[in-house]
Structure formats: structure tokens, C-alpha cells
């Protein structure tokens, strides 16, 4: 969410009515999340000036660990200097820390491609935004899910109930530090996740959703009494239910 919002912001800056705008003091502290969107808190160090040049050798974009040769345009300006400076700063301050984590395994190669392409400045901001939107579409639609055996049949579902919290366990990446709370595309995906975790015996799906519209599921290592909850559905492993009855 943070990286996509940042890319949308940089896309606007690259195509603004004032021309391509560069953020000269590009630091994480200069941004804040407002209603799920990344905003710049200080525009005092923004500039629309592109570096003047006479030849290509005048257009080297220097960073502490990398340098990139750019072209000198016919009007004597370094082509895309502002856009590329913003994009590489996004890569080194945000993408490298956030993109490698938390994504479903089948989407990680696509995020690695974005990471590598922006780190080498092979992508401009237009290509970067398209790549992010492709990943978001796959994530929201569930098209990233690999075909696998249907596992939900191994669970008993009880609508209008949830379990009393039993012995919880923690997992990564969880939306809650107190337990295992993950976003899912469907109950079938939740069943696959539960089956992949040795501790999991049940999971609860409520009407709470993430910024992408995906429901949240709480995975639990045990289940005890059921309590009414009109907005929830509890799924219990049939094997766990049989053991409880015994």
C-alpha cells in the first residue's frame, strides 16, 4: 500500500502541470499516510529545474552507491533527471525495505522484478506504476493463487458464531502482534493456510477487510466454546472437532 501510493505520487510529480518535479530532500520523514494515501509534508525543497547540459557527459545522476548516465536533450537539459532521481530514492528508501516482505509467494518474483528494475533505473515511473497495478490486480482478483486440492471440505463451518479465543499463536506477516491475523482471498485460501501451519486447528472470518477489500481471517491453535457473532463464520478442522467430542 505504501509503495503503490508513493509510485502514484511520483507519477503525478513527473507529469505535473508545472513540469517534472523533483524532491530534493527525499527522506521517509518527509511523508505521512493520510486516509491510506502517502502525502508529502514539506514541498519547500521541491524543484522543477532540470539540470542544464551541453553533452551527455554532463548528465550523470550520482548516488552514494551508484551512478547513472543520462542523455542531454536538444534543448540542453538532462532528460528525465528529476523523474529518475525521485524513482531511485523511492527504491533505496522504501522499496528495498518493504517490497521483499509479506507478499504471497507467487507474487514475490513480480515484486523482485520491480525492485531490480527500479534499482537499475531500467523502469521509468510509467512502467513502474503499470507493474505495481498489475501486481495489485493479481492480488485483489485471486489470480495469483495456484491450483491446489480443495481443502475446505475438511472443515466444519458454523455461520453466526466465533470461537472463544483459545491458545493463540503468532505468524508472519500478521495484522495483529497478538496472534495470527492474515488477509485472504477466500475461505478456501484460508483453509490452505491453516493446513500449512501445524498449530492451526480453526480459523474465523469476519466482515473486517483490508485496504484492497480482502477479508481478514484469524487462525487459532485450539477452539473451545462457541459464542454468537452475526458477522463471523468459524471453520473448524473435522479432525479437531472429532478429538474434542472424544
Secondary structure, 3 states (H helix, E strand, C coil): CHHHHHHHHHHHHHCCCCCCCEECCCCHHHEEEECCEEEECCCCCEECCCCECCCHHHCEEECCCCEEECCECCCCEECCHHHHHHHHHHHHHHHHHHCCCCCCHHHHHHHHHHHHHHHCCCCCHHHHHHHHHHHHHHHHHCCCCCCCCCCHHHEEEEEEEEECCCCCCCCCCCCCCCCEEEEECCHHHHHHHHHHCCCCCEEEEEEEECCCCCEEEEEECCCCCEEEEEEEEEEEEHHHHHHHHC
